[in-house]
Amino acid sequence: MSSVRIPPTASAVSSTIKHLGYNPRFFTSHGGAKGVKRVGGERRKYSITMSSPLEVCVKASVIIPNKLGDCPFSQRILLTLEEKHLPYEMKLVDLTNKPEWFLKISPGGTVPVMKLDEKWIADSDVIAQSLEEKYPDPPLGTPPEKASVGSKIFPAFIGFLKSKDPSDGTEQTLLNELASFDDYIKENGPFINGKDISAVDLSLGPKLYHLEIALGHYKKWTVPDSLPFVKSYMKNIFSMESFVKTRGLPEDVIAGWRPKVMS
Ligand SMILES: N[C@@H](CCC(=O)N[C@@H](CS)C(=O)NCC(=O)O)C(=O)O
């Protein structure tokens, strides 16, 4: 994909917001950041050298102008940037009226899209992997054998959310997936790779946030108390400073699912 320069006032429906990573203690002479951060209860040192913030296109709010929207794939990348203490510049994209410059850098029309080494790359899997390779410190990689833990929860949630027939088994499918995740976290937690958060949690956390808000709103449904490890996993992730900073508004999550649930 060729790189396209985005003018600062590229579109009335996009806006740019700069973030300086995770409140780094101080900036290095290279424009990077150094500091100490708690990861999963452990103090870790970090040091990043960067000349300018990384540019990332994410979903804009459908409710409030110039606010971050509700996309779990965008949040996954913002969380990765936050947890790696990388300064970044968000470009908010109105997906209901995609600007021309955005379609040039993301021909599929999806967010997130991120500029790395002068190239725009799409797809949160590819972006997260590229960030891990280019900025390995602090490491967030998940061992391959654990990378798909919890991956069936999101499709099961969508199946149940869209279902209009209470006896079609979609609720039970979701409960089964959550129950097997509960067992896994009980044995291996508090995070999927043990005591430290890793890439797979940064992908699953935003999806569970959608699950909680959308099912609460549309079906008056909550994760049952019989799954305490799923509940504490969600609580741990949702209360992280980086998560609170990068999540969409609950109203945006609800509005984002409305057409899919109503159709
Ligand atoms: N597989 C992609 C999925 C990204 C995706 O579906 N993003 C949604 C927003 S949450 C999107 O851009 N949809 C296009 C649209 O709404 O037109 C990824 O992981 O990045």
The ligand as a Tripos MOL2 file, in Angstrom:
@<TRIPOS>MOLECULE
LIG
   20    19     1     0     0
SMALL
NO_CHARGES

@<TRIPOS>ATOM
      1 N1        -10.2650   -7.6120   11.1520 N.3       1 LIG1
      2 C1        -10.2770   -6.1830   11.3410 C.3       1 LIG1
      3 C2        -11.6710   -5.7280   11.7070 C.3       1 LIG1
      4 C3        -11.7590   -4.2270   11.8580 C.3       1 LIG1
      5 C4        -13.2100   -3.7680   11.8110 C.2       1 LIG1
      6 O1        -14.1200   -4.5380   11.4720 O.2       1 LIG1
      7 N2        -13.4150   -2.5010   12.1600 N.am      1 LIG1
      8 C5        -14.7400   -1.9450   12.0210 C.3       1 LIG1
      9 C6        -15.0210   -0.9180   13.1130 C.3       1 LIG1
     10 S1        -15.0710   -1.6630   14.7180 S.3       1 LIG1
     11 C7        -14.7960   -1.1930   10.7030 C.2       1 LIG1
     12 O2        -13.8680   -0.5090   10.3590 O.2       1 LIG1
     13 N3        -15.9170   -1.3380    9.9780 N.am      1 LIG1
     14 C8        -16.0950   -0.6720    8.7220 C.3       1 LIG1
     15 C9        -17.3670    0.0930    8.6480 C.2       1 LIG1
     16 O3        -18.0760    0.2040    9.6780 O.co2     1 LIG1
     17 O4        -17.6470    0.6050    7.5740 O.co2     1 LIG1
     18 C10        -9.2740   -5.8170   12.4320 C.2       1 LIG1
     19 O5         -8.9710   -6.6730   13.2810 O.co2     1 LIG1
     20 O6         -8.7420   -4.6980   12.4120 O.co2     1 LIG1
@<TRIPOS>BOND
     1     1     2 1
     2     2     3 1
     3     2    18 1
     4     3     4 1
     5     4     5 1
     6     5     6 2
     7     5     7 1
     8     7     8 1
     9     8     9 1
    10     8    11 1
    11     9    10 1
    12    11    12 2
    13    11    13 1
    14    13    14 1
    15    14    15 1
    16    15    16 2
    17    15    17 1
    18    18    19 2
    19    18    20 1
@<TRIPOS>SUBSTRUCTURE
     1 LIG1         1 GROUP 0 **** ****
